């Protein structure tokens, strides 16, 4: 109905009616969300309908997955984590949000919801356990890369934007001196180790994923 309305009409569907009902339903949930927002903050201002707020909601929708009902819900939860929780700990939260959005567009354009739904056939065919170990390995390597990125970004922000207060800083409770070469060496090692491990684990995961998909199709065809 969305991708090929002419074909849907030839089959016999009334695309105008479906789109009309879709608009009504989306407006209903948007109205409920706006009402709950007003009850929660007890104020509705011009900022609530500004381009920045609208852009943020669009960002959350794309991250969660615009093609699925629960996708924008997931995206909104993650978006609020960046805005409310992460902004209290880092001045670079907007950079982290932008990087995460970029990664989602490059590697998962369908959003978080599509990643979840991709696992359902493997779960239904009891093949998901073959993927769990490789998922954990890949996530572990990704965490090393994320630690390298956070360390690099926070040190850069300290040197560029907050150097007047000295070179000392604290990251997740660990005192660091960005004027010292040690944090730079640690960041470099994390980048190298994380990149190598992520590439290895990603290739292993892709190999097992293709094998699982082949088994699912073979079983389905049989």
C-alpha positions in Angstrom: 0.0 0.0 0.0 2.9 2.4 0.8 5.5 1.2 -1.7 3.3 0.4 -4.7 -0.2 2.0 -4.4 -1.1 1.4 -8.1 -0.5 -2.3 -7.7 -2.6 -2.3 -4.6 -5.4 -0.6 -6.4 -5.3 -3.1 -9.2 -5.6 -5.9 -6.6 -8.8 -4.3 -5.3 -7.7 -2.2 -2.3 -8.9 1.4 -1.8 -5.6 3.1 -1.2 -7.2 6.5 -0.4 -9.4 4.9 2.4 -6.4 3.1 3.9 -4.2 6.2 3.9 -7.1 8.2 5.4 -7.4 5.7 8.3 -3.7 5.7 8.7 -3.6 9.5 9.0 -6.5 9.3 11.6 -4.7 6.7 13.7 -1.3 8.5 13.6 -3.0 11.8 14.5 -4.8 10.0 17.4 -1.5 8.6 18.9 0.2 12.0 18.3 -2.6 13.7 20.2 -2.4 11.3 23.1 1.4 11.8 23.2 0.9 15.6 23.2 -1.7 15.5 25.9 0.5 13.3 28.1 3.4 15.6 27.5 1.2 18.6 28.7 0.1 16.7 31.8 3.6 15.7 32.6 5.3 19.1 32.3 2.1 21.2 33.0 3.0 23.7 30.3 2.7 23.9 26.5 4.8 26.6 24.8 5.8 27.5 21.3 8.9 25.4 21.7 6.7 22.3 21.7 5.9 22.9 18.0 9.3 24.3 17.0 11.5 22.9 14.2 14.0 21.6 16.8 11.3 19.6 18.6 9.9 18.3 15.3 13.3 17.3 14.1 14.0 15.5 17.4 10.8 13.5 17.0 11.7 12.6 13.4 15.1 11.5 14.6 13.6 9.3 17.2 11.2 7.8 14.6 14.0 7.0 12.2 16.1 5.4 14.9 13.3 3.2 16.2 12.0 2.3 12.8 9.3 4.2 10.9 7.9 1.1 9.2 6.8 -0.5 12.5 4.2 0.5 15.1 6.5 0.0 18.1 9.5 1.4 16.3 9.0 5.1 17.2 8.3 4.0 20.8 11.8 2.4 21.0 13.3 5.4 19.3 11.6 7.8 21.7 12.9 5.9 24.7 16.5 5.9 23.4 16.2 9.5 22.3 15.1 10.6 25.8 18.0 8.6 27.2 20.4 10.8 25.3 18.5 14.0 26.1 17.8 13.5 29.8 20.3 10.9 31.1 23.4 11.2 29.0 23.3 15.0 28.9 23.8 15.1 32.7 27.2 13.3 32.3 28.7 14.6 29.1 28.7 17.8 27.1 29.2 15.7 24.0 25.8 14.0 24.2 24.6 15.6 20.9 27.7 14.2 19.2 27.0 10.8 20.5 23.4 11.0 19.4 24.5 12.1 15.9 27.0 9.3 15.6 24.4 6.7 16.7 21.9 8.1 14.2 24.5 7.9 11.5 25.4 4.3 12.3 21.7 3.3 12.3 21.3 4.9 8.8 24.3 3.2 7.5 23.9 -0.3 8.9 20.3 -0.6 10.0 18.1 1.8 7.9 15.0 -0.1 9.1 15.7 1.0 12.7 15.9 -0.9 16.0 12.5 -2.5 15.3 13.8 -4.1 12.1 16.8 -5.6 14.0 14.4 -7.2 16.5 12.1 -8.6 13.9 15.0 -10.1 12.0 15.6 -12.5 14.9 12.0 -13.8 15.0 12.5 -16.5 12.2 15.6 -17.8 14.0 13.7 -17.9 17.3 10.7 -19.6 15.8 12.9 -22.3 14.2 15.0 -22.7 17.4 18.1 -21.5 15.7 18.7 -18.4 17.7 20.9 -20.1 20.2 23.5 -20.6 17.5 23.7 -16.8 17.2 23.8 -15.8 20.9 27.5 -16.5 21.4 28.5 -14.6 18.3 26.2 -11.7 19.2 27.9 -11.5 22.7 31.4 -11.6 21.1 30.5 -8.8 18.6 28.9 -6.7 21.3 32.0 -7.1 23.5 34.2 -5.9 20.6 31.8 -3.0 20.0 32.0 -2.0 23.6 35.8 -1.8 23.3 35.4 0.5 20.3 32.8 2.5 22.1 35.2 2.9 25.1 37.9 4.1 22.7 35.5 6.6 21.1 34.2 8.0 24.4 37.7 8.4 25.8 38.8 10.2 22.6 35.8 12.5 22.5 35.9 13.4 26.1 39.6 14.2 26.0 39.1 16.3 22.9 36.2 18.2 24.5 38.4 18.8 27.6 41.3 20.1 25.6 39.3 22.2 23.2 36.4 23.6 25.3 37.4 23.3 28.9 41.2 23.6 29.0 41.0 26.8 31.1 40.2 24.7 34.2 43.3 22.6 33.7 44.0 19.2 32.1 42.6 17.1 34.9 39.3 15.4 34.3 37.2 12.5 35.6 35.7 9.9 33.4 33.3 7.4 35.0 35.0 7.9 38.3 38.6 7.5 36.8 40.8 10.5 37.2 42.7 11.4 34.0 45.2 14.0 33.0 44.8 14.8 29.3 48.1 16.6 29.3 49.8 13.2 29.9 50.5 10.8 27.1 49.1 7.8 29.0 45.4 8.4 28.2 46.3 8.9 24.5 48.2 5.6 24.4 45.3 3.8 26.1 42.8 5.3 23.6 45.0 4.2 20.7 45.4 0.7 22.0 41.6 0.5 22.5 41.0 1.7 19.0 43.4 -0.9 17.5 42.3 -3.8 19.6 38.6 -3.0 19.3 38.8 -2.6 15.5 40.6 -5.9 15.0 38.3 -7.8 17.3 35.2 -6.3 15.9 36.2 -7.2 12.3 36.9 -10.8 13.3 33.7 -11.2 15.4 31.6 -9.5 12.7 32.8 -11.9 10.0 32.2 -14.9 12.3 28.7 -13.6 13.1 27.9 -13.0 9.4 29.1 -16.5 8.5 26.9 -18.1 11.2 24.0 -15.8 10.3 24.1 -16.9 6.6 24.2 -20.6 7.7 21.2 -20.1 10.0 19.2 -18.4 7.2 20.1 -21.2 4.8 18.9 -23.8 7.3 15.7 -21.9 7.9 15.0 -21.6 4.1 15.9 -25.3 3.6 13.6 -26.4 6.4 10.8 -24.1 5.1 11.2 -25.5 1.6 11.2 -29.0 2.9 
